[in-house]
Amino acid sequence: MQTNRSAKRDYTALRSVLFLFPAWLLLLVFFAGPILLTFYFAFTNLSLTGAAAQNIQFVGFQNFAAMFQDPNFRISMVNTILFLLASAVLGQQILGFILALLMKERNPTFRRLIGIIVIAGWVTPEIVVAFCWVAFLSDNGTLNAILGYAGLQPVAWLYTFPMVSVIVANIWHGTAFSMMVFQAALDDVPKTIEEAAVIDGASRFQVLTRVVIPTVKGSIVTNMILVTLQTLGVFTLIYAMTGGGPGTATQTLPIFMYNQAFVNYQLGYGTAISLILLLIGILASLVYMRSMNVKV
């Protein structure tokens, strides 16, 4: 009897392995494989043209040494951090939380209406969002037309304030995701806890900072990590709006990586830049989890 049960368990385990094998194979080929190739190519002189395209050589840390000596890389790093902090941390995260808080316990019809309006920007493709904001901020755009009606002089927003323009566009595009995450988290906060805090004499601000936020800190960290990784990978929006310019004013690491890999044809160098982006995402995630006392 015991032998039959053991054989049945072995048969069940074998079936599970067979059913999962296609999924594991796909992950290995399309996920683990490219990651390993990325690490390998970052330490080579891989190029799209020339001798390096046919004769790939291992160059060690040469790409990284050239990168950290390149002033354009330092500019791109500063722009990336500025874009990340202003767009993800101060923009999407805070604005999304405020919107979710304002809609808490509101009329369901009102919540659906506001949700549809905000989510419409999120589901719109980045390239469409970029063109919409270019039309809004261009010299003859909607914003300058409004300023003209008010008797004010037009402003070349994309030239005078390029970083502010792309930050505002990205906040408008991505805030809906944070709002939905926080809305779901706030709806799960027990009302009895908030009522007990009010009975104990806590103000609304104290209820928010000492009861609500600690309760949803897991959602805050999760959302921050997701928004950070998404913001670090923003390419289409910036490239379509400013092309990384004027000059290098909005050149973030994805733009710099694209220029090195597909404009200058230095794929190995561009791949090394992508590893720096990955490292920034990992470090930022660890900082978020440590700051909110979330165990890794």
C-alpha positions as CSV (number, residue, x, y, z in Angstrom):
1,M,0.0,0.0,0.0
2,Q,2.8,2.4,0.9
3,T,4.6,1.5,-2.3
4,N,1.6,2.4,-4.4
5,R,1.2,5.8,-2.6
6,S,4.9,6.5,-3.2
7,A,4.6,5.5,-6.9
8,K,1.5,7.7,-7.2
9,R,3.4,10.7,-5.7
10,D,6.3,10.2,-8.1
11,Y,3.9,10.0,-11.1
12,T,2.2,13.2,-10.0
13,A,5.6,15.0,-9.6
14,L,6.7,13.8,-13.0
15,R,3.5,15.1,-14.6
16,S,4.0,18.4,-12.9
17,V,7.5,18.7,-14.3
18,L,6.3,17.7,-17.8
19,F,3.5,20.3,-17.7
20,L,5.8,23.0,-16.5
21,F,8.7,22.2,-18.8
22,P,7.4,24.4,-21.7
23,A,7.1,27.4,-19.4
24,W,10.6,26.8,-18.0
25,L,11.9,26.4,-21.5
26,L,10.4,29.7,-22.6
27,L,11.8,31.5,-19.5
28,L,15.2,30.1,-20.2
29,V,15.3,31.0,-23.8
30,F,13.6,34.5,-23.7
31,F,14.4,35.7,-20.2
32,A,17.5,34.0,-18.7
33,G,19.3,33.7,-22.1
34,P,19.1,37.5,-22.9
35,I,20.2,38.4,-19.4
36,L,23.3,36.2,-19.6
37,L,24.1,37.5,-23.1
38,T,23.7,41.1,-21.8
39,F,26.3,40.5,-19.1
40,Y,28.6,38.9,-21.7
41,F,28.3,41.6,-24.4
42,A,28.9,44.3,-21.8
43,F,32.5,43.1,-21.5
44,T,33.1,42.8,-25.2
45,N,33.8,45.2,-28.1
46,L,30.6,44.1,-30.0
47,S,29.7,46.5,-32.8
48,L,27.2,46.7,-35.6
49,T,29.8,47.6,-38.2
50,G,33.5,47.2,-38.7
51,A,35.9,44.4,-37.7
52,A,34.3,44.1,-34.2
53,A,31.0,43.0,-35.8
54,Q,32.7,39.9,-37.0
55,N,35.4,39.4,-34.5
56,I,34.0,39.9,-31.0
57,Q,36.7,40.2,-28.4
58,F,36.6,40.2,-24.6
59,V,37.8,43.7,-23.4
60,G,37.1,43.3,-19.6
61,F,36.1,46.5,-17.9
62,Q,37.2,48.7,-20.8
63,N,33.6,49.8,-21.6
64,F,32.9,50.8,-18.0
65,A,36.2,52.7,-17.8
66,A,35.4,54.6,-20.9
67,M,31.9,55.2,-19.7
68,F,32.9,56.8,-16.4
69,Q,35.4,59.0,-18.2
70,D,32.7,60.2,-20.6
71,P,31.2,63.6,-19.6
72,N,28.0,62.8,-21.5
73,F,27.6,59.7,-19.3
74,R,27.8,61.9,-16.1
75,I,25.3,64.3,-17.6
76,S,23.0,61.5,-18.5
77,M,23.3,60.1,-15.0
78,V,22.4,63.4,-13.4
79,N,19.5,63.8,-15.7
80,T,18.3,60.3,-15.0
81,I,18.3,60.8,-11.2
82,L,16.6,64.2,-11.6
83,F,13.9,62.7,-13.9
84,L,13.5,59.7,-11.5
85,L,13.1,61.8,-8.3
86,A,10.9,64.5,-9.8
87,S,8.7,62.1,-11.9
88,A,8.4,59.0,-9.9
89,V,9.0,59.9,-6.2
90,L,7.6,63.5,-6.0
91,G,5.3,63.2,-9.0
92,Q,3.5,59.9,-9.6
93,Q,3.9,58.5,-6.1
94,I,2.6,61.6,-4.1
95,L,0.1,62.7,-6.7
96,G,-1.3,59.2,-7.0
97,F,-1.6,58.8,-3.3
98,I,-3.4,62.2,-3.0
99,L,-5.9,61.3,-5.7
100,A,-6.6,57.9,-4.1
101,L,-7.0,59.6,-0.7
102,L,-9.4,62.2,-2.2
103,M,-11.5,59.5,-3.8
104,K,-11.7,57.3,-0.7
105,E,-15.3,56.6,0.4
106,R,-16.6,58.9,-2.3
107,N,-19.7,58.2,-4.4
108,P,-19.0,55.2,-6.7
109,T,-20.2,57.0,-9.8
110,F,-17.8,59.9,-9.0
111,R,-14.9,57.5,-8.5
112,R,-15.6,55.7,-11.8
113,L,-15.7,59.1,-13.6
114,I,-12.5,60.4,-12.2
115,G,-10.9,56.9,-12.6
116,I,-11.8,56.8,-16.3
117,I,-10.4,60.3,-16.9
118,V,-7.1,59.6,-15.1
119,I,-6.6,56.1,-16.5
120,A,-7.2,57.4,-20.0
121,G,-3.7,59.0,-19.8
122,W,-2.1,55.8,-18.5
123,V,-3.5,53.5,-21.2
124,T,-2.5,55.9,-24.0
125,P,0.7,54.7,-25.7
126,E,3.9,56.7,-24.9
127,I,4.3,57.9,-28.5
128,V,0.8,59.3,-28.6
129,V,1.3,61.0,-25.2
130,A,4.6,62.5,-26.5
131,F,2.9,64.0,-29.6
132,C,0.0,65.3,-27.4
133,W,2.4,67.1,-25.1
134,V,4.4,68.4,-28.0
135,A,1.2,69.9,-29.5
136,F,0.4,71.4,-26.1
137,L,3.8,72.8,-25.3
138,S,5.1,73.8,-28.8
139,D,5.6,77.4,-29.8
140,N,2.2,77.5,-31.5
141,G,0.6,75.0,-29.1
142,T,-2.4,75.1,-26.8
143,L,-0.6,76.4,-23.7
144,N,0.9,79.4,-25.6
145,A,-2.5,80.1,-27.1
146,I,-4.0,80.3,-23.6
147,L,-1.2,82.6,-22.5
148,G,-1.8,84.8,-25.6
149,Y,-5.5,85.1,-24.6
150,A,-4.4,86.2,-21.2
151,G,-2.1,88.9,-22.7
152,L,1.1,87.0,-21.8
153,Q,4.1,86.4,-24.0
154,P,4.5,82.8,-25.5
155,V,7.2,80.6,-24.1
156,A,9.3,78.0,-25.9
157,W,8.6,75.4,-23.3
158,L,10.4,72.5,-25.0
159,Y,13.5,74.6,-25.4
160,T,13.5,76.8,-22.3
161,F,12.2,74.2,-19.8
162,P,12.9,70.8,-21.6
163,M,13.4,68.7,-18.4
164,V,10.3,70.2,-16.7
165,S,8.3,69.5,-19.9
166,V,9.2,65.8,-20.0
167,I,8.8,65.4,-16.3
168,V,5.2,66.8,-16.3
169,A,4.4,64.7,-19.3
170,N,5.6,61.5,-17.6
171,I,3.7,62.4,-14.4
172,W,0.5,62.9,-16.4
173,H,1.1,59.6,-18.2
174,G,1.9,57.4,-15.2
175,T,0.1,58.8,-12.2
176,A,-3.0,56.6,-12.8
177,F,-1.1,53.4,-12.0
178,S,-0.1,54.8,-8.6
179,M,-3.6,56.0,-8.0
180,M,-5.1,52.5,-8.6
181,V,-2.5,50.8,-6.4
182,F,-3.1,53.2,-3.5
183,Q,-6.9,53.2,-4.0
184,A,-7.0,49.4,-3.6
185,A,-4.7,49.6,-0.5
186,L,-6.7,52.4,1.2
187,D,-9.9,50.5,0.6
188,D,-8.5,47.6,2.6
189,V,-7.6,49.7,5.7
190,P,-10.1,48.7,8.4
191,K,-12.4,51.6,9.3
192,T,-12.5,50.4,12.9
193,I,-8.8,51.3,13.3
194,E,-9.4,54.8,12.0
195,E,-12.5,55.3,14.2
196,A,-10.6,54.0,17.2
197,A,-7.8,56.5,16.6
198,V,-10.3,59.4,16.3
199,I,-12.0,58.3,19.5
200,D,-8.5,58.4,21.2
201,G,-8.2,62.1,20.1
202,A,-6.1,61.8,17.0
203,S,-6.5,64.5,14.3
204,R,-7.1,63.6,10.7
205,F,-3.4,64.3,9.9
206,Q,-2.4,62.0,12.7
207,V,-4.7,59.3,11.5
208,L,-3.2,59.5,8.1
209,T,0.5,59.6,9.2
210,R,0.3,57.2,12.2
211,V,-2.5,54.8,11.1
212,V,-3.2,54.8,7.4
213,I,0.3,55.2,5.9
214,P,2.0,52.5,8.2
215,T,-0.9,50.1,7.3
216,V,-0.3,50.5,3.6
217,K,3.5,50.8,3.6
218,G,3.8,47.5,1.8
219,S,1.8,48.9,-1.1
220,I,3.8,52.1,-1.0
221,V,7.1,50.2,-1.4
222,T,5.7,47.9,-4.1
223,N,4.4,50.8,-6.1
224,M,7.6,52.8,-5.6
225,I,9.7,49.9,-7.0
226,L,7.4,49.4,-10.0
227,V,7.2,53.1,-10.8
228,T,10.9,53.5,-10.4
229,L,11.7,50.6,-12.8
230,Q,9.2,52.0,-15.3
231,T,10.6,55.5,-15.1
232,L,14.2,54.3,-15.5
233,G,13.1,52.7,-18.8
234,V,11.3,55.7,-20.2
235,F,12.7,56.2,-23.7
236,T,9.9,56.9,-26.3
237,L,8.3,59.8,-24.4
238,I,11.6,61.7,-24.0
239,Y,13.0,60.8,-27.5
240,A,9.8,61.9,-29.3
241,M,9.4,65.1,-27.3
242,T,13.0,66.4,-27.2
243,G,15.3,63.8,-28.7
244,G,17.4,64.2,-25.5
245,G,18.0,67.8,-26.3
246,P,18.3,70.7,-26.6
247,G,22.0,69.5,-26.5
248,T,22.0,67.1,-23.6
249,A,19.4,68.8,-21.4
250,T,17.1,65.8,-21.4
251,Q,19.5,63.0,-22.3
252,T,18.8,60.3,-19.8
253,L,20.6,57.0,-19.6
254,P,18.2,55.2,-22.0
255,I,18.7,57.9,-24.6
256,F,22.5,57.8,-24.1
257,M,22.4,54.0,-24.4
258,Y,20.4,54.2,-27.6
259,N,22.8,56.7,-29.1
260,Q,25.9,54.7,-28.3
261,A,24.4,51.3,-29.4
262,F,22.4,52.2,-32.5
263,V,23.7,55.6,-33.6
264,N,27.4,55.1,-32.9
265,Y,27.0,51.3,-33.5
266,Q,28.8,50.4,-30.2
267,L,26.6,47.6,-28.9
268,G,29.0,46.5,-26.3
269,Y,29.3,50.0,-24.8
270,G,25.5,50.4,-25.0
271,T,25.0,47.1,-23.2
272,A,27.4,48.2,-20.4
273,I,25.2,51.2,-19.9
274,S,22.1,49.0,-19.6
275,L,23.8,47.2,-16.7
276,I,24.3,50.5,-14.9
277,L,20.6,51.1,-15.4
278,L,19.9,47.7,-13.9
279,L,22.2,48.5,-11.0
280,I,20.4,51.8,-10.3
281,G,17.0,50.0,-10.2
282,I,18.3,47.3,-7.8
283,L,19.9,49.9,-5.4
284,A,16.8,52.1,-5.5
285,S,14.6,49.1,-4.7
286,L,16.8,48.2,-1.7
287,V,16.8,51.7,-0.4
288,Y,12.9,51.8,-0.6
289,M,12.6,48.6,1.3
290,R,15.1,49.6,4.0
291,S,13.6,53.0,4.5
292,M,10.1,51.6,5.0
293,N,11.5,48.7,7.2
294,V,10.3,46.1,4.7
295,K,12.3,42.9,4.9
296,V,14.2,41.9,1.8
